[in-house]
Amino acid sequence: MTKIVYASRTGHVEKIVNQLGVTNALKIETGEETIDGDYVIFTYSTGQGKTPKLVEQFLAHNPGVKAVVGSGSMAKHAETFNFGAENIAKAYKVPILAKLDGLGTPQEIEDLAKSLANL
């Protein structure tokens, strides 16, 4: 399986990674972490639909990003829903594998697992 890197402020993104059965994911805590090779990044959005600074710092010195997965709250942030993931997709020209509302549905998690397996 592709390497997974994630940032989780409230625990939702971490729960998504756990639902996928990933046991060796790298959690971004400072932005200074490093990873070799290709990876998929999972993120939340902050502020008015911004990518978290620690995720931007991580991406700046880890060039292997191949795709992004976003998690957010449609109810609280409909206007900027998953903009953090969209920003990464545009800046790094990578696909968005999923835009999850909260933890996502069981079907969304299953579809995401298949997408990850096919990378």
N, C-alpha and C positions, 0 to 999 in steps of 0.2 A: 504494500500500500504506500501511497505517496506520503511524504512527511507532512505532519500537521503542526502548524504554529498558531497560537491563539492569544488574544488579549481578552480578559473578562473582568469587568468592573463590579458587576452585581452578582456574578455567578452563573448567569444564563448561558453565556458562550461556553463556559467550562462544562456545564451540564449537557449541552449539545454534543461537544466532543466526547464526553463520557457515553452518551447514548449511542454513538457510533462504534463504541467498543475500542477506541484508540487508547492504548496504554502508554505509548512513548511520545506523546505530543510535547512540544516545547511551549511553555507558558511565558509570554512576554510580561515581565514585571518592571523592567527598567528601560527597555529599549536598547540596551547595550549587549543583549544576548546575540550569539552567532549560531549559524547553522550552515552546514555544507550541502551543496546540491540544491535540487528543486524542492519546492514545498508549496502547500496551499495555506493561505492565511485566513483565519476566522477573526472577525472583529465586530465591535459594536460601534455606534456613532455617539458623538459627544457634542454638547453645545447645540448650535443650530445646524446639525447635520454634518459636523466635521469628523474627520478621521482623528482618532486619539493621537496625541503627540508622541507617546511612547511607541505606537505602531509606525508612525512616520519615521521615527528615529531608527527603528529596527529595519524597515524597508530600505532606508538609505545606505545601509552597509551590508545587506544580505540580498544580492541580486537575483536569487533563484525563484522568485515568486512566479507561479504558473497559473494560479486562479485564486479567487476570493469568495468567502462566504460571509454574509452579513446577518446580524441578529438585531432586532429592534422592537419597538412597540408601535404598532399601527394606531392604537387608540390614543397614545400620548403624543406621537410625533408623525402624524399622517403626512404633513407637508414635507418633511425631511426624512421619511422612512428609508432607512438603510443607505443614506447618502455616504456614510463612512466607507462602505463597500464600493459604492459607485465611484467615489473619488479615486480609490485604489485602482479599480478597473480601467478608468480613463487614463490615469497617470502612467500605469505600467502596461497598458494594452493587453490585459488579461481578462478572461471571462469571469462572470459572476456565476458560481455554481448554484447558489440559493440565496434568497432574501427571506429570512425566517422572521415570523412574528412571534416574539418570545422564544419558546423552546421549539417551535415548529410542531407540525402534526406528525403522527406516526408515518403517514405516507410520505411527507416531505423528507423525513429522516431516512426512510428506506430509499427514496429516489437519490438523495444526496450520497448515501453509501455506495450506490451503483455508479454515480458519476465519479466519485473518488477512485473506485476500483478500475474505472476505464481510463484514468489519466496515465 
